[in-house]
Amino acid sequence: ALGDHATALNAGRWDYIFSAIKRFRHRPEFVTPDRAQVTMTVPFMHAYSELLVKTCHRRGAHAMGGMSAVIPSRSDEEAAQRALDAVRSDKKREAAAGFDGTWVAHPDSVETALQAFDAVLGDRLNQIDEKREDVSVSAADLLSIGDTPGEITEAGLRSNVNVGIQYISSWLRGNGAAAIYGLMEDAATAEISRSQIWQWVHHGVQLEDGRPVTAELVRDLATGELERIRAEIGDDEWFEREGRPKESREIFEQVALADEFVEFLTLPAYEKLQEIEAAEA
């Protein structure tokens, strides 16, 4: 239906990873490791990325790279350099794969991304002429989620709990994107965090130290992570009034631990937001 109107496809990474987890959540062979380990170079994401470029260029359409979510620090030079190095590596990979352009989460990353693409494109506006006939991707390649290398760790579980709660808190304040620990988190990245927890709990997976991931463990970690967030904010009054820790935690545990998988975390979050707005009217 969009054939006469679409000009490009975007290799969106976060929505794609969330969709993969959600669609195959009941199948233990599709359990994924820590979120940070599910990168664009793991088998199923690499296959998807390569096929997208080939599909676009075969039809004369642009292939757009994915979002680099890192946010370079403006107060820590070493941290900023690490962030820009990550952007550079990501964009060099995309340009070499045949992408015609890309996204970044922060304006300070634009120059680094441009340099990576200019090094490949030169004076060309795109590289649609690169048809990627060398690419051969099968259905099995696209479904090789279980071949993703990595472990499920307490640090990864804690990160999912922390980011999930903080993002919902931000969402309830009217912010759909939030800078959390140097990354731009949005609904898709928060969805990965909570859907991984749902997946891990329901399949009884074990952490690298042998402990099973249970609802009780998740709740215990949520208590600790909320105290960590409180300490980092350093303003108890703001934390309770604006951060809404109770509501944020309730929504997070609902979408991460319910018996039935909630389709999108924003559905119960929106209901809560309406309640808050009605109470404040």
TORKOL-4160 file (C-alpha; in steps of 0.2 Angstrom, whole numbers, padded with zeros to 4 digits, m for minus):
281
<pt num="1" X="0000" Y="0000" Z="0000"/>
<pt num="2" X="0015" Y="0012" Z="0003"/>
<pt num="3" X="0024" Y="0007" Z="m0012"/>
<pt num="4" X="0021" Y="0023" Z="m0021"/>
<pt num="5" X="0025" Y="0034" Z="m0006"/>
<pt num="6" X="0038" Y="0026" Z="0005"/>
<pt num="7" X="0056" Y="0032" Z="0001"/>
<pt num="8" X="0066" Y="0023" Z="0014"/>
<pt num="9" X="0066" Y="0009" Z="0027"/>
<pt num="10" X="0075" Y="0012" Z="0044"/>
<pt num="11" X="0084" Y="m0002" Z="0053"/>
<pt num="12" X="0076" Y="0002" Z="0069"/>
<pt num="13" X="0085" Y="m0009" Z="0082"/>
<pt num="14" X="0075" Y="m0006" Z="0098"/>
<pt num="15" X="0058" Y="m0009" Z="0092"/>
<pt num="16" X="0064" Y="m0024" Z="0082"/>
<pt num="17" X="0072" Y="m0032" Z="0097"/>
<pt num="18" X="0056" Y="m0029" Z="0108"/>
<pt num="19" X="0045" Y="m0036" Z="0094"/>
<pt num="20" X="0056" Y="m0051" Z="0093"/>
<pt num="21" X="0055" Y="m0054" Z="0111"/>
<pt num="22" X="0036" Y="m0051" Z="0112"/>
<pt num="23" X="0032" Y="m0062" Z="0097"/>
<pt num="24" X="0042" Y="m0077" Z="0103"/>
<pt num="25" X="0040" Y="m0074" Z="0122"/>
<pt num="26" X="0032" Y="m0091" Z="0125"/>
<pt num="27" X="0047" Y="m0101" Z="0117"/>
<pt num="28" X="0062" Y="m0105" Z="0128"/>
<pt num="29" X="0073" Y="m0106" Z="0113"/>
<pt num="30" X="0071" Y="m0088" Z="0110"/>
<pt num="31" X="0077" Y="m0082" Z="0127"/>
<pt num="32" X="0089" Y="m0067" Z="0126"/>
<pt num="33" X="0104" Y="m0062" Z="0136"/>
<pt num="34" X="0107" Y="m0045" Z="0145"/>
<pt num="35" X="0100" Y="m0031" Z="0135"/>
<pt num="36" X="0117" Y="m0023" Z="0133"/>
<pt num="37" X="0123" Y="m0039" Z="0124"/>
<pt num="38" X="0109" Y="m0039" Z="0111"/>
<pt num="39" X="0119" Y="m0028" Z="0098"/>
<pt num="40" X="0117" Y="m0025" Z="0080"/>
<pt num="41" X="0131" Y="m0038" Z="0077"/>
<pt num="42" X="0123" Y="m0053" Z="0085"/>
<pt num="43" X="0117" Y="m0066" Z="0072"/>
<pt num="44" X="0098" Y="m0061" Z="0070"/>
<pt num="45" X="0101" Y="m0043" Z="0070"/>
<pt num="46" X="0115" Y="m0044" Z="0058"/>
<pt num="47" X="0104" Y="m0054" Z="0046"/>
<pt num="48" X="0090" Y="m0041" Z="0048"/>
<pt num="49" X="0101" Y="m0027" Z="0044"/>
<pt num="50" X="0110" Y="m0034" Z="0029"/>
<pt num="51" X="0093" Y="m0039" Z="0022"/>
<pt num="52" X="0086" Y="m0022" Z="0024"/>
<pt num="53" X="0100" Y="m0014" Z="0014"/>
<pt num="54" X="0098" Y="m0026" Z="0000"/>
<pt num="55" X="0079" Y="m0025" Z="0000"/>
<pt num="56" X="0079" Y="m0006" Z="m0001"/>
<pt num="57" X="0093" Y="m0004" Z="m0014"/>
<pt num="58" X="0085" Y="m0017" Z="m0025"/>
<pt num="59" X="0070" Y="m0006" Z="m0026"/>
<pt num="60" X="0079" Y="0011" Z="m0027"/>
<pt num="61" X="0075" Y="0016" Z="m0009"/>
<pt num="62" X="0086" Y="0023" Z="0004"/>
<pt num="63" X="0092" Y="0012" Z="0018"/>
<pt num="64" X="0093" Y="0021" Z="0035"/>
<pt num="65" X="0104" Y="0015" Z="0049"/>
<pt num="66" X="0098" Y="0014" Z="0067"/>
<pt num="67" X="0098" Y="0025" Z="0082"/>
<pt num="68" X="0114" Y="0027" Z="0092"/>
<pt num="69" X="0106" Y="0030" Z="0109"/>
<pt num="70" X="0122" Y="0035" Z="0118"/>
<pt num="71" X="0123" Y="0053" Z="0124"/>
<pt num="72" X="0140" Y="0061" Z="0125"/>
<pt num="73" X="0143" Y="0069" Z="0142"/>
<pt num="74" X="0147" Y="0088" Z="0142"/>
<pt num="75" X="0155" Y="0087" Z="0159"/>
<pt num="76" X="0166" Y="0072" Z="0158"/>
<pt num="77" X="0178" Y="0072" Z="0144"/>
<pt num="78" X="0183" Y="0054" Z="0145"/>
<pt num="79" X="0165" Y="0048" Z="0146"/>
<pt num="80" X="0161" Y="0059" Z="0131"/>
<pt num="81" X="0175" Y="0051" Z="0121"/>
<pt num="82" X="0169" Y="0034" Z="0125"/>
<pt num="83" X="0152" Y="0038" Z="0119"/>
<pt num="84" X="0158" Y="0046" Z="0103"/>
<pt num="85" X="0170" Y="0031" Z="0100"/>
<pt num="86" X="0154" Y="0020" Z="0101"/>
<pt num="87" X="0145" Y="0031" Z="0089"/>
<pt num="88" X="0159" Y="0030" Z="0077"/>
<pt num="89" X="0161" Y="0011" Z="0078"/>
<pt num="90" X="0142" Y="0009" Z="0075"/>
<pt num="91" X="0141" Y="0022" Z="0060"/>
<pt num="92" X="0157" Y="0015" Z="0052"/>
<pt num="93" X="0148" Y="m0002" Z="0052"/>
<pt num="94" X="0132" Y="0005" Z="0045"/>
<pt num="95" X="0141" Y="0014" Z="0031"/>
<pt num="96" X="0152" Y="m0001" Z="0026"/>
<pt num="97" X="0136" Y="m0011" Z="0025"/>
<pt num="98" X="0128" Y="0000" Z="0012"/>
<pt num="99" X="0117" Y="0011" Z="0022"/>
<pt num="100" X="0113" Y="0028" Z="0015"/>
<pt num="101" X="0111" Y="0038" Z="0031"/>
<pt num="102" X="0108" Y="0036" Z="0050"/>
<pt num="103" X="0101" Y="0042" Z="0066"/>
<pt num="104" X="0108" Y="0048" Z="0082"/>
<pt num="105" X="0100" Y="0052" Z="0099"/>
<pt num="106" X="0110" Y="0068" Z="0102"/>
<pt num="107" X="0116" Y="0083" Z="0092"/>
<pt num="108" X="0134" Y="0081" Z="0099"/>
<pt num="109" X="0135" Y="0064" Z="0090"/>
<pt num="110" X="0130" Y="0072" Z="0073"/>
<pt num="111" X="0148" Y="0076" Z="0067"/>
<pt num="112" X="0155" Y="0059" Z="0072"/>
<pt num="113" X="0141" Y="0051" Z="0062"/>
<pt num="114" X="0144" Y="0062" Z="0047"/>
<pt num="115" X="0162" Y="0058" Z="0047"/>
<pt num="116" X="0159" Y="0040" Z="0046"/>
<pt num="117" X="0147" Y="0041" Z="0032"/>
<pt num="118" X="0157" Y="0054" Z="0022"/>
<pt num="119" X="0172" Y="0042" Z="0023"/>
<pt num="120" X="0162" Y="0030" Z="0013"/>
<pt num="121" X="0150" Y="0040" Z="0002"/>
<pt num="122" X="0163" Y="0054" Z="m0003"/>
<pt num="123" X="0153" Y="0066" Z="m0014"/>
<pt num="124" X="0139" Y="0054" Z="m0017"/>
<pt num="125" X="0122" Y="0058" Z="m0009"/>
<pt num="126" X="0119" Y="0039" Z="m0006"/>
<pt num="127" X="0125" Y="0022" Z="m0011"/>
<pt num="128" X="0109" Y="0015" Z="m0018"/>
<pt num="129" X="0120" Y="0008" Z="m0032"/>
<pt num="130" X="0127" Y="m0004" Z="m0020"/>
<pt num="131" X="0115" Y="m0018" Z="m0023"/>
<pt num="132" X="0122" Y="m0030" Z="m0010"/>
<pt num="133" X="0120" Y="m0045" Z="m0021"/>
<pt num="134" X="0132" Y="m0054" Z="m0009"/>
<pt num="135" X="0119" Y="m0055" Z="0004"/>
<pt num="136" X="0109" Y="m0071" Z="0006"/>
<pt num="137" X="0098" Y="m0071" Z="0022"/>
<pt num="138" X="0086" Y="m0085" Z="0026"/>
<pt num="139" X="0071" Y="m0086" Z="0037"/>
<pt num="140" X="0082" Y="m0097" Z="0049"/>
<pt num="141" X="0095" Y="m0082" Z="0049"/>
<pt num="142" X="0081" Y="m0070" Z="0054"/>
<pt num="143" X="0075" Y="m0082" Z="0068"/>
<pt num="144" X="0092" Y="m0086" Z="0075"/>
<pt num="145" X="0088" Y="m0076" Z="0091"/>
<pt num="146" X="0093" Y="m0091" Z="0102"/>
<pt num="147" X="0111" Y="m0090" Z="0095"/>
<pt num="148" X="0114" Y="m0073" Z="0103"/>
<pt num="149" X="0129" Y="m0074" Z="0113"/>
<pt num="150" X="0130" Y="m0068" Z="0131"/>
<pt num="151" X="0124" Y="m0071" Z="0149"/>
<pt num="152" X="0109" Y="m0066" Z="0160"/>
<pt num="153" X="0117" Y="m0057" Z="0175"/>
<pt num="154" X="0111" Y="m0048" Z="0191"/>
<pt num="155" X="0119" Y="m0032" Z="0184"/>
<pt num="156" X="0108" Y="m0034" Z="0168"/>
<pt num="157" X="0093" Y="m0038" Z="0178"/>
<pt num="158" X="0096" Y="m0023" Z="0189"/>
<pt num="159" X="0098" Y="m0012" Z="0174"/>
<pt num="160" X="0081" Y="m0018" Z="0167"/>
<pt num="161" X="0072" Y="m0015" Z="0183"/>
<pt num="162" X="0080" Y="0002" Z="0186"/>
<pt num="163" X="0078" Y="0009" Z="0168"/>
<pt num="164" X="0060" Y="0002" Z="0167"/>
<pt num="165" X="0055" Y="0011" Z="0183"/>
<pt num="166" X="0064" Y="0027" Z="0178"/>
<pt num="167" X="0057" Y="0027" Z="0161"/>
<pt num="168" X="0039" Y="0025" Z="0167"/>
<pt num="169" X="0042" Y="0039" Z="0180"/>
<pt num="170" X="0048" Y="0050" Z="0166"/>
<pt num="171" X="0033" Y="0045" Z="0155"/>
<pt num="172" X="0021" Y="0050" Z="0169"/>
<pt num="173" X="0029" Y="0067" Z="0169"/>
<pt num="174" X="0025" Y="0069" Z="0151"/>
<pt num="175" X="0042" Y="0064" Z="0144"/>
<pt num="176" X="0042" Y="0051" Z="0131"/>
<pt num="177" X="0061" Y="0050" Z="0130"/>
<pt num="178" X="0073" Y="0051" Z="0145"/>
<pt num="179" X="0092" Y="0052" Z="0147"/>
<pt num="180" X="0096" Y="0038" Z="0159"/>
<pt num="181" X="0114" Y="0034" Z="0163"/>
<pt num="182" X="0121" Y="0041" Z="0147"/>
<pt num="183" X="0108" Y="0033" Z="0135"/>
<pt num="184" X="0092" Y="0040" Z="0127"/>
<pt num="185" X="0079" Y="0028" Z="0133"/>
<pt num="186" X="0062" Y="0028" Z="0124"/>
<pt num="187" X="0046" Y="0017" Z="0125"/>
<pt num="188" X="0055" Y="0004" Z="0114"/>
<pt num="189" X="0070" Y="0002" Z="0125"/>
<pt num="190" X="0060" Y="0002" Z="0141"/>
<pt num="191" X="0049" Y="m0012" Z="0133"/>
<pt num="192" X="0064" Y="m0022" Z="0130"/>
<pt num="193" X="0069" Y="m0021" Z="0149"/>
<pt num="194" X="0052" Y="m0026" Z="0155"/>
<pt num="195" X="0049" Y="m0039" Z="0142"/>
<pt num="196" X="0065" Y="m0048" Z="0145"/>
<pt num="197" X="0061" Y="m0049" Z="0164"/>
<pt num="198" X="0044" Y="m0056" Z="0159"/>
<pt num="199" X="0053" Y="m0069" Z="0148"/>
<pt num="200" X="0066" Y="m0073" Z="0161"/>
<pt num="201" X="0054" Y="m0076" Z="0175"/>
<pt num="202" X="0041" Y="m0086" Z="0164"/>
<pt num="203" X="0055" Y="m0098" Z="0158"/>
<pt num="204" X="0063" Y="m0099" Z="0175"/>
<pt num="205" X="0080" Y="m0094" Z="0168"/>
<pt num="206" X="0095" Y="m0093" Z="0180"/>
<pt num="207" X="0108" Y="m0079" Z="0182"/>
<pt num="208" X="0126" Y="m0082" Z="0179"/>
<pt num="209" X="0128" Y="m0086" Z="0198"/>
<pt num="210" X="0115" Y="m0100" Z="0197"/>
<pt num="211" X="0100" Y="m0091" Z="0205"/>
<pt num="212" X="0083" Y="m0092" Z="0196"/>
<pt num="213" X="0075" Y="m0076" Z="0190"/>
<pt num="214" X="0059" Y="m0075" Z="0200"/>
<pt num="215" X="0046" Y="m0062" Z="0203"/>
<pt num="216" X="0052" Y="m0061" Z="0221"/>
<pt num="217" X="0069" Y="m0057" Z="0216"/>
<pt num="218" X="0063" Y="m0044" Z="0204"/>
<pt num="219" X="0053" Y="m0036" Z="0218"/>
<pt num="220" X="0068" Y="m0036" Z="0230"/>
<pt num="221" X="0079" Y="m0028" Z="0217"/>
<pt num="222" X="0066" Y="m0015" Z="0213"/>
<pt num="223" X="0066" Y="m0010" Z="0231"/>
<pt num="224" X="0085" Y="m0008" Z="0231"/>
<pt num="225" X="0085" Y="0001" Z="0214"/>
<pt num="226" X="0072" Y="0014" Z="0220"/>
<pt num="227" X="0083" Y="0018" Z="0235"/>
<pt num="228" X="0098" Y="0020" Z="0223"/>
<pt num="229" X="0087" Y="0032" Z="0212"/>
<pt num="230" X="0082" Y="0042" Z="0227"/>
<pt num="231" X="0100" Y="0044" Z="0233"/>
<pt num="232" X="0105" Y="0049" Z="0215"/>
<pt num="233" X="0092" Y="0062" Z="0214"/>
<pt num="234" X="0096" Y="0069" Z="0231"/>
<pt num="235" X="0079" Y="0077" Z="0234"/>
<pt num="236" X="0067" Y="0067" Z="0243"/>
<pt num="237" X="0052" Y="0079" Z="0241"/>
<pt num="238" X="0054" Y="0080" Z="0222"/>
<pt num="239" X="0057" Y="0061" Z="0221"/>
<pt num="240" X="0040" Y="0058" Z="0230"/>
<pt num="241" X="0030" Y="0072" Z="0222"/>
<pt num="242" X="0037" Y="0072" Z="0204"/>
<pt num="243" X="0045" Y="0055" Z="0203"/>
<pt num="244" X="0030" Y="0045" Z="0208"/>
<pt num="245" X="0040" Y="0030" Z="0214"/>
<pt num="246" X="0024" Y="0020" Z="0220"/>
<pt num="247" X="0015" Y="0022" Z="0204"/>
<pt num="248" X="0030" Y="0019" Z="0193"/>
<pt num="249" X="0034" Y="0003" Z="0202"/>
<pt num="250" X="0016" Y="m0003" Z="0202"/>
<pt num="251" X="0015" Y="m0001" Z="0183"/>
<pt num="252" X="0032" Y="m0008" Z="0180"/>
<pt num="253" X="0028" Y="m0024" Z="0190"/>
<pt num="254" X="0012" Y="m0025" Z="0181"/>
<pt num="255" X="0020" Y="m0026" Z="0164"/>
<pt num="256" X="0035" Y="m0036" Z="0169"/>
<pt num="257" X="0027" Y="m0049" Z="0181"/>
<pt num="258" X="0009" Y="m0051" Z="0176"/>
<pt num="259" X="0004" Y="m0069" Z="0171"/>
<pt num="260" X="m0003" Y="m0062" Z="0155"/>
<pt num="261" X="0009" Y="m0052" Z="0144"/>
<pt num="262" X="0003" Y="m0034" Z="0143"/>
<pt num="263" X="0004" Y="m0029" Z="0125"/>
<pt num="264" X="0012" Y="m0012" Z="0128"/>
<pt num="265" X="0018" Y="m0004" Z="0144"/>
<pt num="266" X="0011" Y="0013" Z="0139"/>
<pt num="267" X="m0007" Y="0006" Z="0140"/>
<pt num="268" X="m0008" Y="0005" Z="0159"/>
<pt num="269" X="0004" Y="0020" Z="0160"/>
<pt num="270" X="m0009" Y="0030" Z="0150"/>
<pt num="271" X="m0023" Y="0025" Z="0162"/>
<pt num="272" X="m0013" Y="0030" Z="0177"/>
<pt num="273" X="m0008" Y="0047" Z="0168"/>
<pt num="274" X="m0027" Y="0050" Z="0165"/>
<pt num="275" X="m0030" Y="0047" Z="0184"/>
<pt num="276" X="m0016" Y="0059" Z="0189"/>
<pt num="277" X="m0022" Y="0073" Z="0177"/>
<pt num="278" X="m0040" Y="0070" Z="0183"/>
<pt num="279" X="m0035" Y="0072" Z="0201"/>
<pt num="280" X="m0025" Y="0087" Z="0198"/>
<pt num="281" X="m0038" Y="0096" Z="0188"/>
